[in-house]
Structures are given as structure tokens and as C-alpha cells.
């Protein structure tokens, strides 16, 4: 990903309009000065709240290869608008994925890889956070993580924070897959019940837990100086955490995608030898 490109987050809390202005987007927020964002400097746009888009502005983003993601108030992904990726075509990866889907037991093999990768990520997280008394079972492990975070923030805020961060990770992974010309909503993937973006996000999610707890604790310590009680977490905290972790997350996503495509290649080759 080009490091000179930056994501744009629109969550103004006021009625907002986005219009096309030459080769950029003009963002108009009520009672504020207009802001201009050149398309050439944007990697993606994430929208939450009351934002009205002009059709030509959305089309310009799609034509420039800038995906626009719309997020609900609870932090989950609602919809997206994407165009053609300007990157080179990765025909070899597409071919390996297509060959894998032709295997008679591709769904079972894929699910086994997801389960193994997810469990390995949980075990690493458990060791990093020194949760030695906690089992690697997903439900028990999540309960243990929630108990730690509940010391610093309200349960409702934590639930919303988790949903928002997971959505940002899913968007990030989806954009990387799009750059590889892998459509996670392609019919052949859905027919095999392969939810690639969701499954990869679930695996990456465990790698963020230690840093997320530290981020929540820091917010608690900052806010404790101003008021008593637990930290109040909002969309800004989710964005702040994600942006603070973006370079590390980028490396983790690349590593996971390499593991995934290595798995695909091994499965296809092994089947060919049988």
C-alpha cells in the first residue's frame, strides 16, 4: 500500500455533504468551513453518521479505486462502494484460489485451516497477555478478555468499540484482497460458504487484544484526571487505536494472507499428486 495515501474518516456529528470539486472531494459540514480532500491522496473513506453524497462524488471515488465504506452506529459494516483496483492483476493467486475451490472437499479443508489458525492466534495472545489460567476455548477466552477490559470502561462502550475496530480491520483486509483482485463477495466463494473477510478478520482480531487493552487503560487514566468513573469510549477512540496500529496491522495482514495462499497452493499441489 502506498504510504503517501491516507484514509479519510467522516463522522461529523452534524449534517454533512460530500461533493465533487475538480479532482477532489469537498466536504461541507454545517456551521464549519468547507474542507477539500484531493482524490490522489486518499486510500479509502469510512463514513459513519449523517453524510449525504453526491452521485458524481461516489463515482469519482470508484473510478479512482478509492473504496467508500458505510458503518452503522453500532460499528458494523452496512455497505460499501468500490471500483476497479488500479493495481496490477494477480492472475496466479486467482488461479490458485479457483483451483482450490474445484477440490471436492474445499469447504472442509478451508474451515479446518481457519479453526487451526484461529486457535494458534488465541494461544499466542494468551501467552502475550499472561493469561495462563485461561483455556484456549473461544468463549472462555473472550470472557477473560472482557473481564480485564471491564475494569476500565463500560460494557456497552466496550462492545461498540470492539465492533468498530473489527469493522475497520475487515475494511483494511478487504482492501488488501481487492488489491489482489480477490472479490470476497464472489459467487463461487459464497457458494462454498467461504466468508474470507470475516474469517481472516476473526484471526487478526486476537493479535490486537494486548494493544487494545493498553489503549483502553490509557484512555481510562487520561479521563480519570477529569472525572471519576470508567472511561467513556467513542468512535474517535476506535479510529485512534486503528491508526496507531495501522503499520503493524498491515504487516500482520500481509503475513496472514501469505499463510492463506501458501495453504491454498499446498492443498492444490497435494491433490494433484494423489
C-alpha positions as CSV (number, residue, x, y, z in Angstrom):
1,X,0.0,0.0,0.0
2,X,1.3,3.5,-0.9
3,X,2.3,5.1,2.4
4,X,1.7,8.6,1.0
5,X,-2.1,7.8,0.8
6,X,-4.2,8.4,3.9
7,X,-7.7,7.2,4.9
8,X,-10.5,9.7,5.4
9,X,-13.0,9.2,8.3
10,X,-16.3,11.1,8.1
11,X,-18.2,11.0,11.4
12,X,-19.1,14.7,11.8
13,X,-22.0,14.5,14.3
14,X,-23.7,17.2,12.2
15,X,-25.5,17.1,8.8
16,X,-22.7,16.8,6.1
17,X,-22.5,16.9,2.4
18,X,-19.8,15.4,0.1
19,X,-19.5,16.9,-3.4
20,X,-17.0,16.5,-6.2
21,X,-14.8,19.5,-6.7
22,X,-12.5,19.1,-9.6
23,X,-10.1,16.3,-8.7
24,X,-11.0,16.3,-5.1
25,X,-13.9,15.9,-2.6
26,X,-15.4,19.0,-0.9
27,X,-16.8,18.1,2.5
28,X,-19.4,20.6,3.8
29,X,-20.3,20.4,7.5
30,X,-23.0,22.6,8.9
31,X,-21.6,25.7,10.6
32,X,-18.0,24.8,9.6
33,X,-15.7,25.9,6.8
34,X,-15.6,23.6,3.7
35,X,-12.7,21.2,3.5
36,X,-11.1,19.9,0.3
37,X,-9.5,16.4,0.0
38,X,-7.6,15.6,-3.2
39,X,-8.6,12.1,-4.5
40,X,-4.9,11.4,-5.3
41,X,-4.1,11.5,-1.6
42,X,-6.9,9.1,-0.4
43,X,-6.6,5.4,0.2
44,X,-10.2,4.8,1.4
45,X,-13.1,6.6,3.1
46,X,-15.1,5.4,6.1
47,X,-18.4,7.0,6.8
48,X,-20.5,7.0,10.0
49,X,-23.3,9.3,10.7
50,X,-25.5,11.6,8.6
51,X,-23.5,12.2,5.4
52,X,-25.1,12.9,2.1
53,X,-23.1,12.0,-1.0
54,X,-23.4,13.5,-4.5
55,X,-23.6,10.7,-7.1
56,X,-20.6,12.1,-9.1
57,X,-18.5,12.2,-5.9
58,X,-19.1,8.5,-5.3
59,X,-18.5,7.7,-8.9
60,X,-15.2,9.6,-8.9
61,X,-14.1,7.6,-5.8
62,X,-15.0,4.3,-7.6
63,X,-13.1,5.3,-10.8
64,X,-10.1,6.3,-8.8
65,X,-10.0,3.0,-7.0
66,X,-10.9,4.6,-3.6
67,X,-13.4,2.3,-1.7
68,X,-16.1,4.0,0.4
69,X,-17.4,2.1,3.4
70,X,-20.6,3.0,5.3
71,X,-20.6,2.0,9.0
72,X,-23.7,1.7,11.3
73,X,-23.9,3.4,14.7
74,X,-23.1,0.1,16.4
75,X,-19.8,-0.2,14.5
76,X,-20.8,-2.9,12.0
77,X,-20.3,-2.5,8.2
78,X,-23.5,-1.5,6.4
79,X,-22.4,-1.2,2.8
80,X,-19.5,-0.3,0.5
81,X,-18.9,1.2,-2.9
82,X,-15.8,0.0,-4.7
83,X,-14.4,0.4,-8.1
84,X,-11.6,-1.2,-10.2
85,X,-8.3,-1.5,-8.4
86,X,-5.6,0.3,-10.2
87,X,-3.0,-2.3,-9.2
88,X,-1.6,-5.0,-11.4
89,X,-3.6,-8.2,-12.0
90,X,-2.6,-11.1,-9.7
91,X,-3.7,-13.9,-12.1
92,X,-1.6,-16.5,-10.3
93,X,-3.3,-16.0,-7.0
94,X,-6.7,-16.0,-8.6
95,X,-5.9,-19.3,-10.4
96,X,-4.7,-21.0,-7.2
97,X,-8.0,-19.9,-5.5
98,X,-10.1,-21.1,-8.4
99,X,-8.2,-24.5,-8.4
100,X,-8.7,-24.9,-4.7
101,X,-12.5,-24.3,-5.0
102,X,-12.6,-27.1,-7.5
103,X,-11.4,-29.6,-4.9
104,X,-14.3,-31.9,-3.8
105,X,-13.7,-31.1,-0.1
106,X,-12.6,-27.5,-0.4
107,X,-15.1,-26.2,2.2
108,X,-13.9,-28.7,4.9
109,X,-10.2,-28.0,4.2
110,X,-10.8,-24.3,4.4
111,X,-12.7,-24.5,7.7
112,X,-10.0,-26.7,9.2
113,X,-7.4,-24.1,8.2
114,X,-9.5,-21.3,9.7
115,X,-10.0,-23.2,13.0
116,X,-6.3,-24.1,13.3
117,X,-5.2,-20.5,12.5
118,X,-7.7,-19.0,14.9
119,X,-6.7,-21.3,17.8
120,X,-3.0,-20.6,17.2
121,X,-3.7,-16.8,17.2
122,X,-5.6,-17.2,20.5
123,X,-2.8,-19.2,22.1
124,X,-0.2,-16.5,21.1
125,X,-2.5,-13.9,22.5
126,X,-2.9,-15.8,25.8
127,X,0.8,-16.1,26.2
128,X,1.5,-12.5,25.4
129,X,-1.1,-11.3,28.0
130,X,0.0,-14.0,30.5
131,X,-3.5,-15.5,30.8
132,X,-2.0,-18.8,31.7
133,X,-5.1,-20.0,33.7
134,X,-7.4,-19.4,30.7
135,X,-8.3,-22.1,28.3
136,X,-7.9,-21.6,24.6
137,X,-11.6,-22.1,24.0
138,X,-13.0,-19.1,22.2
139,X,-16.0,-18.3,24.6
140,X,-13.9,-18.7,27.8
141,X,-11.1,-16.7,26.3
142,X,-13.4,-13.8,25.3
143,X,-14.9,-13.8,28.8
144,X,-11.4,-13.4,30.3
145,X,-10.6,-10.5,28.0
146,X,-13.8,-8.8,28.8
147,X,-13.3,-9.1,32.5
148,X,-9.9,-7.3,32.1
149,X,-11.4,-4.5,30.0
150,X,-14.4,-4.0,32.2
151,X,-12.1,-2.6,34.9
152,X,-11.6,0.5,32.7
153,X,-14.7,1.1,30.6
154,X,-18.5,0.4,30.5
155,X,-19.6,-2.9,28.9
156,X,-21.7,-1.1,26.3
157,X,-18.8,1.1,25.3
158,X,-16.5,-1.9,25.0
159,X,-19.0,-3.8,22.9
160,X,-19.3,-0.9,20.5
161,X,-15.5,-0.3,20.5
162,X,-14.9,-4.0,19.6
163,X,-17.5,-3.8,16.8
164,X,-16.0,-0.7,15.3
165,X,-12.4,-1.9,15.5
166,X,-13.4,-5.2,13.9
167,X,-15.1,-3.3,11.1
168,X,-12.0,-1.2,10.5
169,X,-9.9,-4.4,10.3
170,X,-12.3,-6.0,8.0
171,X,-12.3,-2.9,5.7
172,X,-8.5,-2.9,5.8
173,X,-8.3,-6.7,4.9
174,X,-10.9,-6.3,2.2
175,X,-8.9,-3.5,0.6
176,X,-5.8,-5.6,0.6
177,X,-7.7,-8.5,-1.0
178,X,-9.2,-6.1,-3.6
179,X,-5.7,-5.0,-4.4
180,X,-5.0,-8.7,-5.2
181,X,-8.2,-8.8,-7.3
182,X,-9.9,-11.2,-4.9
183,X,-13.6,-10.4,-4.6
184,X,-14.7,-11.7,-1.1
185,X,-18.3,-11.5,-2.2
186,X,-17.8,-13.5,-5.4
187,X,-20.5,-16.1,-6.1
188,X,-18.1,-19.0,-6.1
189,X,-16.8,-18.2,-2.7
190,X,-20.3,-17.7,-1.2
191,X,-21.5,-21.0,-2.8
192,X,-18.7,-22.8,-0.9
193,X,-19.7,-20.8,2.3
194,X,-16.3,-19.2,2.4
195,X,-16.6,-15.8,4.2
196,X,-13.0,-14.8,3.6
197,X,-13.0,-11.3,5.0
198,X,-14.9,-12.3,8.2
199,X,-12.8,-15.3,8.9
200,X,-9.4,-13.5,8.3
201,X,-10.7,-10.6,10.5
202,X,-11.5,-13.1,13.3
203,X,-7.9,-14.4,13.2
204,X,-6.3,-11.0,13.1
205,X,-8.6,-9.9,15.9
206,X,-6.7,-11.9,18.5
207,X,-3.4,-10.2,17.6
208,X,-4.9,-6.8,18.7
209,X,-6.0,-7.7,22.2
210,X,-2.9,-6.8,24.2
211,X,-2.6,-3.4,22.4
212,X,-6.3,-2.8,22.7
213,X,-6.3,-3.3,26.5
214,X,-3.4,-1.0,26.8
215,X,-5.2,1.6,24.7
216,X,-8.4,1.3,26.9
217,X,-6.3,1.6,30.1
218,X,-4.6,4.7,28.8
219,X,-8.0,6.3,28.0
220,X,-9.1,5.5,31.5
221,X,-6.1,7.1,33.0
222,X,-6.4,10.2,30.9
223,X,-10.1,10.7,31.7
224,X,-9.7,9.8,35.4
225,X,-8.0,13.2,35.8
226,X,-11.2,14.9,34.6
227,X,-13.9,12.8,36.1
228,X,-14.4,9.8,38.4
229,X,-15.7,6.5,37.0
230,X,-15.0,4.4,34.0
231,X,-13.6,5.6,30.7
232,X,-16.1,6.9,28.0
233,X,-15.2,5.4,24.7
234,X,-16.4,6.7,21.3
235,X,-15.8,6.4,17.6
236,X,-12.7,8.6,17.9
237,X,-11.1,6.0,20.3
238,X,-11.7,3.3,17.7
239,X,-10.1,5.3,14.9
240,X,-7.2,6.4,17.1
241,X,-6.5,2.8,18.1
242,X,-6.7,1.6,14.5
243,X,-4.5,4.4,13.1
244,X,-1.9,3.9,15.9
245,X,-1.7,0.2,14.9
246,X,-2.1,0.6,11.2
247,X,1.5,-0.1,10.2
248,X,1.7,-3.1,12.5
249,X,-1.7,-4.3,11.3
250,X,-0.6,-4.0,7.7
251,X,2.3,-6.4,8.4
252,X,0.1,-8.8,10.3
253,X,-2.4,-8.8,7.4
254,X,0.3,-9.5,4.8
255,X,1.7,-12.3,6.9
256,X,-1.8,-13.9,7.3
257,X,-2.5,-13.6,3.6
258,X,0.8,-15.2,2.8
259,X,-0.1,-18.1,5.1
260,X,-3.5,-18.4,3.4
261,X,-2.2,-18.5,-0.1
262,X,0.5,-20.9,0.9
263,X,-2.2,-23.2,2.3
264,X,-4.1,-22.9,-0.9
265,X,-1.1,-23.8,-3.0
266,X,-0.2,-26.8,-0.8
267,X,-3.7,-28.2,-1.0
268,X,-3.8,-27.8,-4.8
269,X,-0.4,-29.5,-5.2
270,X,-1.1,-32.3,-2.8
271,X,-4.4,-33.1,-4.6
272,X,-2.6,-33.2,-7.9
273,X,-0.1,-35.8,-6.6
274,X,-2.9,-38.1,-5.5
